[in-house]
Amino acid sequence: MGKKVIPKEIRQEISGIIEGFNEKHFHGRQDSVACFAEMKGKFLYLKRREFGKISPVARLTYTGNMKKWDFAIFKWTWNDYDPDEWFFPGANLFDGTIEGAMKAGLEAYPV
């Protein structure tokens, strides 16, 4: 059994979810603040652009189910992602979805 890769049609769905989140939470400020994703293999790296600066937020792992992603918050003290860290502001907002991960990231790292 090979490693899971995020399929092309799922990548398009992800783009729509992120675009909708940006419209809802950044109220037309997408030129200065916005979330975006980089996808590599089974990983979706959530990042945020704030006034020209790019910051990592979280890493999601594709499980084959759009409502059950594995989650790892970015920890600045380690400069890496930690799947075992669940004691941070917003941890309760992650519900297995991409939007839940973005909400958790926004609470953990407010704009």
Secondary structure, DSSP 8 states (H G I E B T S, - for coil): -------HHHHHHHHHHHHHHHHHHSTT-TTTEEEEEEEETTEEEEEEEETTEEEEEEEEE--S-TT--EEEEEETTTTEEETT---STTGGG--SSHHHHHHHHHHHS--
